[in-house]
């Protein structure tokens, strides 16, 4: 059995503590913006995360199809995050995926430890908790299960949960359908940039190389939610990220200088534009800063699938068609691995300078 350097957050949460350990307490400058997520979600005033109806994205009618694409483009340009509805994945399959993940997290911590990852050995797939990788040594109020789910020939099924028994079946089917949805979105985003339909998909690795990594985030109840974060503020490094959740609010987006709480939209999939597509589009599509709040009343679970290009095979840089004299390239050429390293290094430097 592999044990982590930090206790599982679930164990801490269920131990009866009234106050959280200091390494989970956010810096003073962050604390002023952390509110009660249930109150935040009820707010009707101010900007709201857009909802995009994909029903007509393949319509035979060119005008109808174009209208749908333009709405997607607007959301990708202004926000970089959206609720997708009528996305083609059945409510039943999404519910089965959520039930399977929830059942895994209902196992005892001892049982889940059999699937523990070991980051010190480079084994990142499996059950884990955030180890401090920033200079301040802060931890996030979450445990997780992380594994590659597509392409199927690159999966390591030996580390997938055996309980519940349908976990592999439903997660595999969801990954297959999500891969189709990713292609559809990338096609529309390509056309909206004036590129040929398959261009963005090709630039992020195509069917062979684009990796779908699933991270099930488990946020236990927190005795002092006003002091902690489930996930600290970040942008996703992926091309696209697709998220399901158990209808407990928590996602916040940093939009026009304020933290906006995403509503819970039934049967939707939340989609983020990641850094990879932001770079390729030369900043025309936005990778938005976001974070996760926790609460003391309900466990929150989310299922994030990150669509990632291969680490070394592709150089990410603004596509020539997105660059002009008035719009010079905003990003230097980097591999995906170099981009991740750059972000981690910059974060460490920021931590050291605080």
KERO-122189 format. One line per field, with one value per atom (N, C-alpha, C): residue number from 1; x, y, z. Coordinates in steps of 0.001 Angstrom, whole numbers, plus 500000, padded with zeros to 6 digits. Layout:
k: NUM/...
X: X/...
Y: Y/...
Z: Z/...
//
This chain:
k: 1/1/1/2/2/2/3/3/3/4/4/4/5/5/5/6/6/6/7/7/7/8/8/8/9/9/9/10/10/10/11/11/11/12/12/12/13/13/13/14/14/14/15/15/15/16/16/16/17/17/17/18/18/18/19/19/19/20/20/20/21/21/21/22/22/22/23/23/23/24/24/24/25/25/25/26/26/26/27/27/27/28/28/28/29/29/29/30/30/30/31/31/31/32/32/32/33/33/33/34/34/34/35/35/35/36/36/36/37/37/37/38/38/38/39/39/39/40/40/40/41/41/41/42/42/42/43/43/43/44/44/44/45/45/45/46/46/46/47/47/47/48/48/48/49/49/49/50/50/50/51/51/51/52/52/52/53/53/53/54/54/54/55/55/55/56/56/56/57/57/57/58/58/58/59/59/59/60/60/60/61/61/61/62/62/62/63/63/63/64/64/64/65/65/65/66/66/66/67/67/67/68/68/68/69/69/69/70/70/70/71/71/71/72/72/72/73/73/73/74/74/74/75/75/75/76/76/76/77/77/77/78/78/78/79/79/79/80/80/80/81/81/81/82/82/82/83/83/83/84/84/84/85/85/85/86/86/86/87/87/87/88/88/88/89/89/89/90/90/90/91/91/91/92/92/92/93/93/93/94/94/94/95/95/95/96/96/96/97/97/97/98/98/98/99/99/99/100/100/100/101/101/101/102/102/102/103/103/103/104/104/104/105/105/105/106/106/106/107/107/107/108/108/108/109/109/109/110/110/110/111/111/111/112/112/112/113/113/113/114/114/114/115/115/115/116/116/116/117/117/117/118/118/118/119/119/119/120/120/120/121/121/121/122/122/122/123/123/123/124/124/124/125/125/125/126/126/126/127/127/127/128/128/128/129/129/129/130/130/130/131/131/131/132/132/132/133/133/133/134/134/134/135/135/135/136/136/136/137/137/137/138/138/138/139/139/139/140/140/140/141/141/141/142/142/142/143/143/143/144/144/144/145/145/145/146/146/146/147/147/147/148/148/148/149/149/149/150/150/150/151/151/151/152/152/152/153/153/153/154/154/154/155/155/155/156/156/156/157/157/157/158/158/158/159/159/159/160/160/160/161/161/161/162/162/162/163/163/163/164/164/164/165/165/165/166/166/166/167/167/167/168/168/168/169/169/169/170/170/170/171/171/171/172/172/172/173/173/173/174/174/174/175/175/175/176/176/176/177/177/177/178/178/178/179/179/179/180/180/180/181/181/181/182/182/182/183/183/183/184/184/184/185/185/185/186/186/186/187/187/187/188/188/188/189/189/189/190/190/190/191/191/191/192/192/192/193/193/193/194/194/194/195/195/195/196/196/196/197/197/197/198/198/198/199/199/199/200/200/200/201/201/201/202/202/202/203/203/203/204/204/204/205/205/205/206/206/206/207/207/207/208/208/208/209/209/209/210/210/210/211/211/211/212/212/212/213/213/213/214/214/214/215/215/215/216/216/216/217/217/217/218/218/218/219/219/219/220/220/220/221/221/221/222/222/222/223/223/223/224/224/224/225/225/225/226/226/226/227/227/227/228/228/228/229/229/229/230/230/230/231/231/231/232/232/232/233/233/233/234/234/234/235/235/235/236/236/236/237/237/237/238/238/238/239/239/239/240/240/240/241/241/241/242/242/242/243/243/243/244/244/244/245/245/245/246/246/246/247/247/247/248/248/248/249/249/249/250/250/250/251/251/251/252/252/252/253/253/253/254/254/254/255/255/255/256/256/256/257/257/257/258/258/258/259/259/259/260/260/260/261/261/261/262/262/262/263/263/263/264/264/264/265/265/265/266/266/266/267/267/267/268/268/268/269/269/269/270/270/270/271/271/271/272/272/272/273/273/273/274/274/274/275/275/275/276/276/276/277/277/277/278/278/278/279/279/279/280/280/280/281/281/281/282/282/282/283/283/283/284/284/284/285/285/285/286/286/286/287/287/287/288/288/288/289/289/289/290/290/290/291/291/291/292/292/292/293/293/293/294/294/294/295/295/295/296/296/296/297/297/297/298/298/298/299/299/299/300/300/300/301/301/301/302/302/302/303/303/303/304/304/304/305/305/305/306/306/306/307/307/307/308/308/308/309/309/309/310/310/310/311/311/311/312/312/312/313/313/313/314/314/314/315/315/315/316/316/316/317/317/317/318/318/318/319/319/319/320/320/320/321/321/321/322/322/322/323/323/323/324/324/324/325/325/325/326/326/326/327/327/327/328/328/328/329/329/329/330/330/330/331/331/331/332/332/332/333/333/333/334/334/334/335/335/335/336/336/336/337/337/337/338/338/338/339/339/339/340/340/340/341/341/341/342/342/342/343/343/343/344/344/344/345/345/345/346/346/346/347/347/347/348/348/348/349/349/349/350/350/350/351/351/351/352/352/352/353/353/353/354/354/354
X: 500845/500000/500878/500522/501283/500577/501312/500678/501191/500347/500762/501430/502136/502819/501814/500656/499629/498462/497735/496577/495530/494702/493614/492687/492210/491323/490039/489573/488361/488550/489726/489991/489983/490588/490576/489147/488368/487004/486123/486349/485478/486013/487144/487738/487085/486172/485480/486195/487234/487938/486995/487191/486385/487127/488453/489242/490219/490519/491344/492831/493704/495151/495637/496676/497126/497539/498042/498491/497339/496088/494927/494365/494875/494322/494939/494090/494547/495191/496039/496654/495596/495952/495020/494377/495171/494618/493545/493560/492523/491263/491456/490328/489197/489527/488487/487488/487896/486991/486262/486475/485823/484528/483402/482101/481397/480138/479326/478839/479236/478981/477484/476690/475244/474587/475066/474569/475030/476300/476875/476102/475733/475085/473703/473070/471705/471693/472830/472865/472417/471483/470970/471579/472075/472623/474039/474471/475837/475945/477146/477339/477139/476636/476438/477152/477694/478352/477345/477710/476743/476381/475154/474708/474597/475254/475264/474502/473478/472671/473288/473797/474492/473572/472277/471341/471471/471725/471732/473132/474138/475513/475784/475006/475151/473915/473144/471893/472150/471146/471208/471094/470412/470187/471440/472066/473344/473229/472136/471961/471813/471021/470792/472105/472839/474126/475112/475132/476066/475741/474439/474028/474548/474426/474893/476413/477129/478595/479001/478275/478611/478389/477364/477139/478287/478716/479858/481103/481313/482474/482443/481261/481144/481510/480994/481285/482778/483384/484809/485691/485210/485976/485846/484608/484360/484625/484304/484389/485446/485460/486337/485775/484528/483861/482367/481670/480234/479580/478265/477465/477020/477301/476817/475564/474495/473285/472994/472196/471938/473255/474165/475520/475639/474542/474549/474907/475259/475556/474337/473822/472540/472629/471516/471436/471717/471234/471391/472873/473634/475059/475784/475461/476125/475815/474562/474193/474951/475105/475838/477312/477906/479306/479433/478480/478529/478315/477374/477097/478322/478989/480164/481286/481538/482587/482247/480981/480537/480693/480331/480450/481911/482829/484245/484619/484194/484577/483835/482776/482094/482829/483801/484617/485411/485869/486682/487999/488616/489907/490917/490877/491816/491660/490411/490146/490648/490397/490839/492365/493022/494494/495140/494404/494951/495212/494562/494715/495589/496304/497033/498120/498251/499368/500614/501739/502970/503735/503514/504097/505617/506157/507623/508262/507496/507998/507489/506819/506294/505004/504400/503117/501992/501516/500518/499090/498884/497527/497141/495853/495357/494748/494596/493953/494997/494647/495639/495027/495916/495563/496640/496316/497290/498462/499658/500856/501314/501879/502273/503317/503004/504037/504259/503850/504155/504942/505569/506526/505872/504594/503927/503514/503576/503256/501782/500917/499491/498878/497870/497169/495737/495138/493757/492851/491606/490652/489993/490778/490223/491087/490431/491089/490647/491322/490954/491317/490768/491200/491490/492705/493160/493588/493074/493540/493252/494076/493891/492749/491785/490608/490489/491311/491249/492540/493097/492691/492764/491940/491807/493099/493909/495140/496222/495984/496985/496561/495405/494911/495659/495701/496214/495053/494305/493093/493408/494674/495017/494868/494900/494750/493333/492444/491061/490330/489400/488662/487922/488019/487269/485862/485710/484406/484004/482792/481762/482128/481460/481838/481620/480735/480503/481336/482285/483076/483771/484459/485229/484306/483202/482262/481689/481171/480495/481500/482635/483650/484226/484423/484938/483954/482680/481659/481552/481610/481563/482760/483941/485152/485019/484461/484278/483355/482255/481289/481825/482609/483209/484235/484915/485905/485221/484019/483236/482835/482390/481988/483185/484357/485561/485851/485732/485959/484974/483726/482674/482972/483380/483692/484926/485971/487196/486929/486059/485688/485032/484053/483329/484263/485137/486076/487059/487453/488340/487654/486429/485690/485482/485247/485018/486287/487444/488700/489048/488172/488449/489415/489573/490462/489645/490337/489593/489154/488083/487362/488243/489150/489921/491204/491426/492738/493105/492256/492586/492775/491914/492039/493417/493828/495137/496258/496113/497159/497290/496260/496355/496582/496840/497228/496309/495095/494190/493741/493070/492494/493539/494723/495762/496404/496618/497516/496854/495655/495012/494605/495060/494809/493638/492755/491680/492019/492260/492629/491474/490962/489854/490371/489877/490187/488862/488565/487368/487804/487265/487607/486579/487065/486181/486469/485479/485638/484790/485402/484613/484050/483094/482591/483767/483746/484868/484353/484936/484416/484612/485602/485832/485980/484877/484976/485418/485239/485622/487148/487874/489346/490065/489328/489981/489500/490219/489754/489849/488875/488950/490043/490068/491130/491503/492806/493217/493097/493162/492969/494016/493549/494442/493718/494465/493857/494225/493406/493696/494734/495679/496692/496162/495035/494476/494106/493661/493025/491592/490837/489480/489366/488503/488176/486656/486166/484724/484460/483455/483206/481752/481585/480299/480427/479299/479370/478073/478079/476913/475907/475846/474858/475052/476266/476619/477515/477158/477953/479360/480263/481641/482541/482246/483106/482947/484081/484073/485020/484616/485385/485778/487010/487455/487157/486074/485561/485432/486077/486043/486375/487424/487934/487187/486189/485407/485265/485096/484813/483312/482967/481572/481335/480267/479961/479076/479497/478707/477457/476329/475086/475188/474363/474268/473156/473523/472551/472312/471086/470819/471193/471765/472085/473080/473773/474765/476150/477055/478477/479152/479949/480701/481915/482207/483389/484273/485561/486572/487407/487721/488812/490095/491054/492313/493409/494551/495682/496086/496031/496489/495723/494391/493586/493754/493935/494203/495487/496528/497802/497625/497002/496823/496014/495044/494184/494785/496002/496687/495838/495211/494466/493059/492628/491252/490243/490537/489738/490432/489643/490213/490278/491395/491518/491334/490175/489798/490345/490750/491192/489973/490120/488988/489491/488566/488911/487679/487851/486724/486547/485325/485011/484515/484600/484062/482989/482304/481251/481170/480404/480342/479103/478240/476974/476949/477599/477475/478820/479007/480177/479974/481004/480936/481860/481369/482202/482107/483235/483203/484068/483685/484387/484957/486234/486863/487614/487391/488161/488961/490283/491200/491633/491392/491826/493190/494242/495603/496383/497160/498029/499178/499898/501051/502107/502855/503768/504899/505467/506677/506530/505530/505495/505109/504432/503855/504400/504761/505138/503877/503515/502344/502759/502126/502376/501185/500998/499873/499930/498796/498756/498976/499699/500024/498790/497655/496425/495862/496319/495786/496706/497803/498816/498829/499012/499143/500033/500248/501073/500428/499117/498415/498161/498278/498094/499306/500422/501621/501409/502253/502078/502213/501249/501238/501985/502310/502915/504141/505224/506401/506164/506863/506705/507183/506354/506732/506065/506695/505974/504982/504047/503083/503820/504837/505623/506303/506857/507517/506509/505299/504263/503906/503738/503422/504557/505790/506963/507014/506755/506769/505745/504549/503514/503886/504420/504806/505943/506920/508075/507620/506749/506272/505502/504698/503913/504845/505906/506879/507552/507935/508579/507627/506349/505358/505252/505246/505147/506336/507523/508741/508780/508144/508213/507154/506216/505181/505719
Y: 498798/500000/501249/502213/503463/504493/505166/506231/507575/508572/509887/510641/511726/512533/513312/513551/514278/513321/513458/512586/512892/511920/512183/513231/514111/515181/514578/513508/512829/512380/511834/511387/512562/513663/514879/515348/515392/515925/515081/513756/512877/512644/513308/513077/513907/514822/515643/516944/517295/518557/519748/520763/521990/523069/522958/523937/523187/523766/523060/523332/522368/522578/523797/524431/525716/525622/524443/524340/524384/524288/524415/525840/526713/528071/528945/529602/530424/531717/532344/533613/534705/535670/536736/537414/537676/538415/537618/536284/535460/535382/535423/535160/536161/537387/538421/538094/537244/536968/535629/534900/533590/533750/533500/533639/532294/532335/531123/530755/529577/529221/529084/528677/528534/529913/530886/532250/532824/532558/533079/532555/531265/530659/531259/531757/532307/533684/534346/535721/535771/536650/536789/537990/538959/540159/539870/540713/540581/539527/539379/538440/536991/536174/534738/533927/532784/531895/531536/531695/531423/529944/529696/528335/528243/527253/527085/525818/525981/524850/524331/523092/522530/521768/521823/520998/521242/522484/522837/522921/522423/522627/521862/520798/520033/520183/521243/521414/521447/520916/520961/522407/523227/524625/525446/526013/526703/527873/528633/529788/529361/528317/527810/527292/526547/525979/527100/528117/529236/530014/530168/530886/530170/528845/528039/528193/528146/528286/529656/530681/532040/532214/531538/531594/530911/529775/529064/529957/530599/531482/532627/533223/534356/533926/532766/532271/531954/531379/531021/532265/533319/534560/535422/535536/536441/535793/534505/533819/532710/531868/530695/529565/529697/528641/528737/527603/527625/526329/526399/525190/524712/523465/522903/522084/522349/521520/520958/519888/519170/518829/518285/517970/516567/515799/514492/513324/513586/512500/512346/511131/510937/511211/511699/511929/510631/509522/508226/507860/508046/507703/508617/509902/510819/510436/510046/509629/508364/507438/506195/506474/507396/507785/508381/509259/509921/508916/507998/506988/506104/505723/504846/505550/506810/507557/507775/508073/508295/507015/505879/504601/504315/504638/504434/505258/506524/507381/507028/506229/505759/504583/503996/502942/503531/502683/503172/503731/504627/505186/504052/503061/501921/501205/501038/500358/501213/502513/503419/503488/503339/503409/502337/501255/500214/500763/501873/502482/503742/503934/505188/505386/506637/506959/507242/507439/507781/508767/510038/511060/511084/510658/510648/509663/508644/507675/507972/509119/509477/508771/508065/507390/508353/509054/510093/509581/508413/507886/507201/507317/506645/507613/507118/507852/508745/510001/510895/512088/512879/514170/515129/516403/517382/517462/517235/517491/518898/519592/520981/521032/521746/521936/523425/524203/525632/526055/527201/527600/527833/528212/528486/527200/526068/524785/524591/525340/525217/523993/523451/522273/522651/521825/522053/521037/521450/520619/519626/518687/517682/516438/515304/514075/513860/512959/512780/511380/511024/509830/510273/509973/510485/509324/509290/508259/508629/508096/508324/507434/508019/507244/507073/507802/507687/508271/507706/506555/505240/504300/503064/502260/502324/501526/502110/503308/503924/503824/503221/503146/502069/502241/501192/500745/499755/499333/498701/498319/497668/498629/499938/500864/501445/501020/501508/500813/501522/500898/499622/498611/497361/497469/498393/498628/500067/500307/499330/498572/497449/496542/497141/498141/498715/499980/500277/501502/501585/500510/500522/500666/499940/499955/501359/501987/503277/504404/504335/505384/505309/504094/503919/504462/504159/504613/506148/506712/508172/508811/508229/508766/508725/507618/507503/508604/508826/509832/511249/511447/512758/513074/512051/512263/512759/512225/512679/514148/514471/515847/516795/516367/517210/517545/516544/516781/517804/517657/518557/520010/520178/521519/522092/521264/521744/522145/521376/521724/523093/523305/524585/525736/525530/526588/526895/525870/526070/526951/526572/527317/528771/528974/530338/531195/530541/531293/531487/530971/531060/529987/528922/527815/526687/525740/524567/523746/522991/522352/521505/520727/519789/520354/521658/522218/522150/522646/522639/521219/520316/518911/518366/518651/518197/518798/520079/520788/520304/519642/519138/517621/517001/515593/514645/515109/514234/513020/512107/510934/510067/509995/509102/509635/510954/511501/512353/512905/513726/512814/513145/512300/512857/511979/512374/511823/512734/512367/512735/511752/512048/512240/513302/513524/513679/512704/512813/513548/514750/515568/515342/515020/514744/515789/516653/517732/517423/516929/516627/517895/517722/518867/519477/520790/521493/522300/522112/522838/524359/524798/526248/526588/526489/526692/528097/529049/530432/530627/529585/529687/528840/527966/526969/527093/526414/526249/524769/524317/522945/522843/523830/523949/525412/525698/527101/527657/528974/529642/529184/528817/528326/528422/528312/528064/526636/525992/524613/524619/523694/523608/522903/522229/521386/522172/521430/522067/522441/521432/521623/520818/521255/520484/520361/519147/518900/518456/519044/518759/518393/517278/516919/517197/517384/517531/517013/516868/516299/517361/518472/519546/520268/520189/521017/522130/523408/524493/524563/525175/525311/526018/525866/526459/527977/528673/530128/530536/531560/532073/533511/533880/535261/536034/536802/537465/538963/539742/541208/541672/541058/541501/541006/540109/539601/538088/537442/536004/535781/535050/534749/533269/532945/531542/530950/529806/529145/528528/528730/528065/526566/525784/524349/524180/523841/523687/522194/521692/520256/519720/518519/517777/518480/519473/520170/519568/519877/519611/520975/521279/522539/522325/523287/523183/524412/524162/525216/525169/526329/526451/526409/525569/525497/526326/526403/527197/526802/525495/525011/525684/525740/526387/527908/528458/529898/530246/529438/529684/529564/528471/528252/529376/529908/530978/532365/532408/533673/534556/533898/534636/535029/534622/534971/534191/532926/532135/532190/532347/532602/531353/531220/530206/530952/530786/531658/531128/532060/531721/531237/530090/529579/528857/528617/527945/527221/526428/525691/526007/526390/526607/525306/525246/524100/524610/523697/524111/523117/523466/522571/521686/521818/521070/519856/519963/518895/518543/517249/516804/517219/517757/518075/517120/516587/515739/516291/516378/516766/515801/515629/514726/515581/515894/516735/515839/516043/515334/516374/516248/517179/516576/517302/516865/517501/516678/517214/516762/517668/517253/516405/515674/514910/515855/515388/516271/516850/516045/516490/516614/515956/515811/517065/517975/519126/520413/521365/522692/523559/524037/524908/526349/526993/528416/528966/530278/530839/530425/529986/529576/530808/530641/531788/532607/531924/532616/533533/533354/534169/535351/535442/536470/537484/538751/539783/540892/541919/543039/543701/543801/544439/543460/542150/541120/540191/540669/539830/538620/537583/536406/536758/536284/536581/535525/534395/533277/532766/532434/531864/530385/529826/528397/527531/526561/525630/524291/523223/521950/522026/521084/521031/520838/519967/519728/521015/521774/523034/524049/524042/524964/524641/523354/522944/523359/523100/523435/524944/525712/527180/527652/527059/527472/527107/525897/525468/526327/526615/527418/528817/529392/530749/530792/529739/529678/529597/528783/528654/529992/530690/531990/532986/532960/533841/533564/532255/531860/532357/532269/532691/534201/534935/536399/536953/536104/536611/536785
Z: 500000/500000/500000/499161/499091/499946/500794/501578/501104/501190/500710/501839/501478/502486/503327/502786/503532/503754/504887/505066/503999/503690/502744/503340/502485/502961/503516/502871/503367/504819/505147/506525/507487/507058/507890/508138/507048/507118/508037/508020/508820/510232/510561/511887/512980/512561/513570/513887/513123/513403/513210/514033/513929/513146/513134/512373/511478/510325/509342/509602/509278/509467/508682/509202/508633/507171/506748/505355/504343/504833/503940/503919/504797/504886/503795/503039/501910/502399/501579/501969/502170/502995/503373/502168/501122/499974/499231/499378/498739/499592/500913/501826/501663/501303/501184/500073/499102/497967/498092/499196/499343/500134/499464/500132/500260/500702/500806/499401/498937/497535/497227/498218/497982/497800/498600/498434/497095/496776/495519/494307/494361/493195/492944/494021/493881/493218/493186/492665/491214/490944/489576/488858/489658/489012/488501/487583/487075/485988/485406/484293/484725/483808/484078/482999/483393/482428/481329/480044/478969/478845/478388/478053/476534/475955/474498/474130/473307/472840/471537/471586/470422/469467/469742/468961/467457/467075/465645/465039/465769/465271/463970/463723/462471/461574/461812/461056/459545/458790/457315/456819/457619/457240/457573/456551/456736/457716/457625/458517/459973/460179/461542/462124/461296/461720/462069/461227/461419/462696/462971/464182/465431/465414/466551/466724/465611/465673/466196/465768/466203/467712/468246/469703/470449/469901/470481/470429/469284/469110/470128/470287/471221/472640/473054/474412/474567/473510/473560/473566/472927/472803/474056/474559/475686/477042/477155/478438/478476/477448/477482/478332/478752/479518/479227/479246/478928/479400/479608/479827/478448/478098/476837/477107/476359/476436/475041/475003/473742/473038/473826/473363/472778/472826/472177/473084/474343/475289/476198/476287/476968/478469/479020/480465/481214/480653/481322/481447/480365/480420/481410/481391/482330/483776/484031/485393/485811/484868/485182/485481/484731/484978/486382/486714/488022/489157/488948/489975/490212/489112/489222/489999/489664/490370/491831/492076/493458/494285/493663/494391/494748/493832/494153/495377/495409/496529/497820/497703/498921/499574/498865/499479/500642/501544/502658/502114/502879/502457/502278/503170/503070/501732/501307/500027/498860/498946/497868/497806/498953/498977/498091/497828/496942/495541/495232/493908/493960/495085/495278/494230/493806/492909/493748/493097/493805/492940/493197/492328/492421/493570/493708/492723/492329/491345/489938/489791/488476/488117/489092/488824/489170/488144/488434/488342/487699/487600/488912/489265/490460/491460/492692/493785/494442/494687/495281/495982/496571/497162/496702/496686/496204/497170/496646/497438/497086/498061/497808/496711/495626/494603/494388/495372/495281/496522/496417/497447/498798/498797/500078/500783/500072/500696/500966/500260/500541/499885/500550/500042/499677/498819/498393/499073/499313/500055/499090/498597/497686/497649/497394/496954/495510/494801/493397/492909/491755/491025/489600/489125/487830/486936/485700/484769/483324/482423/480994/480511/479789/479373/477861/477073/475613/475046/473955/473144/473934/473515/474292/474343/473279/473289/474202/474733/475629/477104/477360/478748/479534/480853/481734/482634/482137/482863/484212/484425/485701/486880/486611/487746/487826/486932/487000/488153/488807/489912/489495/490336/490130/490718/491652/492277/492007/491490/491142/489860/489655/488563/487171/487043/485709/485466/486367/486238/484870/484487/483228/482026/482047/480915/480691/481762/481565/481301/481963/481766/480357/479852/478484/477456/477651/476705/476736/477934/478066/477352/477533/476882/475363/474840/473380/472859/473576/473127/473302/474352/474582/473491/473017/471952/470672/470398/469242/469440/470662/470970/470830/471288/471183/469723/468852/467417/466867/467276/466802/467214/468481/469000/468291/468144/467496/466047/465370/463983/463925/464802/464806/465153/466132/466524/465394/464641/463478/462443/462073/461052/461475/462772/463271/463245/463142/462981/461510/460626/459199/458712/459516/459146/458536/457898/457436/458659/458438/459547/460475/459896/460729/461300/461113/461431/462919/463790/465217/465730/465275/465705/465312/464096/463621/464474/464796/465544/466997/467516/468900/468953/467783/467803/467082/466714/465968/466778/466085/466769/467444/466849/467377/468655/468686/469713/470795/470519/471552/472709/473919/475082/475896/476341/477254/478638/479561/480935/481850/482591/483505/484932/485564/486981/487711/488576/489417/490676/490871/492033/493134/494325/495460/496537/496775/497749/498978/500059/501259/501892/502795/503559/504321/504433/505070/506258/507469/508643/508559/507767/507609/506117/505373/503926/503532/504446/504139/504144/504597/504674/503632/502934/502073/500631/499733/498356/497986/497174/496660/495614/494734/493726/493645/493728/493687/492268/492151/490861/489851/488650/487594/486255/485175/483869/483493/482678/482255/481139/481206/480144/478896/479021/477954/476696/475669/474510/474901/475362/475890/477170/478074/479274/479350/479618/479772/481211/481844/483271/483545/484241/484852/486351/487042/488500/489107/490427/491109/491545/490789/491009/492349/492908/494065/493526/493748/493163/493750/493003/493484/492495/491194/490176/490137/490201/490045/488918/488159/487032/487312/486978/487166/485890/485925/484724/484983/484140/484260/485685/486238/487536/488757/488549/489698/489608/490773/490792/490596/489528/489195/489471/490188/490487/489399/488854/487805/488412/487763/488178/487879/488530/488205/487163/485941/484851/484626/484854/484729/483347/483329/482097/481178/481722/480898/481138/480228/480437/480395/481408/481386/480477/479631/478787/478956/479197/479226/477958/477424/476461/477284/476906/477650/476998/477681/477187/475763/475455/474143/473003/473114/472064/472125/473326/473425/472660/472829/472140/470624/470173/468730/468088/468832/468280/468498/469042/469364/470283/471262/472283/471891/470683/470274/471113/471385/472324/473682/474745/476071/476948/477662/478716/480031/480651/481780/483108/483968/485318/486112/486794/487580/488827/489750/491013/491530/492585/493166/494638/495024/496442/497072/498395/499139/500094/500766/501694/502847/503878/505047/505059/504023/504035/503120/501953/500951/500340/500106/499345/497885/497273/495840/495089/493981/493115/491693/491026/489609/488804/487549/486625/485504/485568/484542/483565/482277/481255/480474/480568/479907/478575/477485/476157/475901/475944/475926/474698/474101/473001/473540/472662/473141/473707/474688/475432/474588/473691/472986/471467/470878/469419/468658/469329/468629/469244/468384/468888/468898/470085/470213/470002/469043/468798/468028/468043/467295/465819/465279/463874/462986/461873/461020/460628/460424/460008/461099/462346/463446/463768/463013/463285/462136/462469/461429/461992/461192/461686/462893/462848/463980/465127/464836/465886/465897/466456/466497/467412/467309/468161/469641/470434/471880/472690/472056/472793/472047/472773/472119/471794/470798/470487/471659/472052/473127/472871/473336/473378/474543/474569/475673/477004/477002/478231/478691/477744/478106/478648/478077/478571/480024/480332/481711/482647/482230/483052/483303/482259/482359/483395/483356/484309/485746/485923/487277/487806/486935/487347/487747/486910/487188/488506/488748/489987/491199/491070/492178/492429/491355/491514/492183/491766/492387/493874/494208/495616/496418/495818/496524/496730/495810/495916/496861/497318/498233/499639
//
